[in-house]
Amino acid sequence: MRVVRESRTRRGRGELRLSSFRANGTLRAVRPIAITLACAAAALSGVSVAAGHLLVVGCNAAASKQVALTRSYRFTLRLGPIENMYMPRQVRANHLKHGEVMLRGTMTGPAMLTGGPIRHLEIQICTRPTNAVVTHANPTIIVADKTSGKTTKLPIAVMEDISVGTADLHYGNNLTLPARHHYLVTVSWRGERARFRLSPRR
């Protein structure tokens, strides 16, 4: 009788262990599927998954942008028309869908917005090689007018397009840039430097 009890006990324990293994095996099979689905959804939304973290991808090449590469970063510059800039509370209160939301920083003062066409200069910084958007930078942006000899340190505003979000997060501001002048824009961040040349025609 003792042997029979031990046999049943061992069998019962074995069944429990087998059931536990099956349950754990099922969980192990479900987790990779869930991660795969998350990666697929992230790819469709412009988000990259690396080492378990979601990285918002930016610095995409476009005809309207210039690209400069440094050892650790990919910098893109875009020069466009003046942008309407709003505070987050204005976006929420008025349900705005277009324009730039200012996350932090300083807007350009009136003195820098006289004497020529007002333009919007924006710099986006992404890490290499993932192209993840750097959201915590505090870069220095120097705009040197090679035609007039004037050099301007641009106040930094951190902004993103309301309709795009973090994938568009960039650093820059509105400023006056007369047409047919030649400019050298130097962006510095963490000891690395990117240079861009501009010659707006109008």
N, C-alpha and C positions, 0 to 999 in steps of 0.2 A: 504493500500500500504506500509505503514511503516513496518507493521508486516511481510509482504512477503519479503521485502528487508532484514530485520534482520534474517529471517529464512534462506534465501539463503546465507547471509554472514556467519552465524554460520556454515551452512553446508559446505561452501567452506573452512572455516578455519579448520573444522573438517577433511575434506578430505586432506588438506595440512598436518595436524598433523599426520594423518594416513599414508600418503605417506612417510613423514619424518621418522616415526617409522619403516616402512617397509624397507626403505633404510638403516637406522641404524642397524636394525636387520640383514640385509644381510651382512653388514660389520662385525658385531659381529660374525656371523657364519663363515665368511671367515678367520678371524684372527686365531682362534684355529686350523683350517685346515692347514694354512700356518706354524704355529708353530710346529704342529705335523709332517709335512713333513720335516721341518728343523731338528727336533730331529732325525728323521729316517735317514736322510742323514748324520748327525753328528755321529750317532752310527756306521754307516758303515765305516766311515773314522777314527775311533778311537778318536772322539771328544765327550765330554760330555756337555750337556746343563744344567746349574744350575742357577736359579734366573736370567734368561735372559742373562747370559754370557756364552760364549763358552770356555770350559776348555779342554786343550789337555791332554789326559790320558797317563800315562807312568808307570814306575816301575813294569812292568809285570814280573811275575815269569818265570824263565827259568833255564834249567839245568846248564847253564854257569854262573848263577848269585847267589849271596848271598843276603839275605834280612834281614834287622834289623829294628825293629819298636821302635819308641819313642812316647812320649805323643801326639805330633802334626804331626809327619812326618813318612813317609816310605822311608827308604834308601835302595838302591840296589848297590851292588858292582859287577863289572865284570872285570876280569883280562884276557887279551888276548895278541896276538902278537902286535908288534909295528905297529902303524897306520900312514899312509901318511896324513899329516895335511896341509891344504891349507887355504889361506885367501879368503874372499868372492869375491874379485875382480878376483882372479885366477879361481875360480869356474865359474864365469860369463863369463870371457874372453875365457876360454877353454872348456866351456860346459861340465864340469866334472860330472860324474854320480856316482863315487865311491870314498870312502875316507871320511875324517873328515874335516868339515869346522870349522875354529876357529873364533868364534864370538867376543871374547875379552879375555884378560888375557895375560899370559906369557908362552912361550914355555920353556921346560927344556933345561938348558945349557949343553954344552959338558961334563963338569965335572961329571954330574950325569948319563952319558950314557956310562960309561966305567966300566970294571971289571966284566962283566957277560952278560947274555941274556937281551936284551932290551924288555920290555913289556909295554903294554898300560893299565893303571889302570884308570877306570872311575867309578864315583859315580853319581847316579841319585837320586834326592830328589823330593818326591811328598807329597802333603798334605793328611792328613787323615780326613775323610774316602773316599774322592772323587778320590784319586790317580791323582789329577791334577799336572802336571809337574811344579815345582818351577823354574822359569826362571831368577830370580833376586838375587839368593843367592850368598854369598861370603864365602863359607865354609873353614875351616882349615882342611887339611888332613895330618896326621902324620903317617909315616910308620916306625915302630920299628922292626929292625931285631933282633929277640930274640936269634939267633944263634951267630951272631958276636957282638951284643951289640950296633950296629950303629943305630942311629935314624935320620930320614930325614923328613924335612917339604917340602912337595911336592908343587912346584909352581902350581898355579891354572890357567888352561886354560878352557874356556867355549866352548864346542864343540857340534856338532851334526852330525850325519851321513847325508851325502849329499842326499841320496836317501830316507831317512825317515823324516827328518825335526825335528820340535819341540818335537815330541813324543820321540825322542832319546836324547834330550838336556841333557848334563851331564857335570860334573866337574872332572878334573883329568889331566893326562899328561903321556908322555912316561918316563920310568925310568928303571934302572937296578935292577933286582932282581935275584940273584944267585939261582940256583936250589938247592933243598934239605935243604933250610933254612926255619925257621919258622918265620912268620911275624904277627905282630898285627897292623892293620890299624884302626886308630881312626879318625872319622869324626865329627867335631863340627860345629853347626850352630844354632844361636839364643838361646844359653844356653842348647841345647839338643845335646846328644852325642850318636853316633852309633859306635860299634866296630865289626871288622871282623878279622878272622884268616885265614892266607894263608900259604900253604906249597907246592909251585910248585915243581913238580917231575923232570922236565927237562927244 
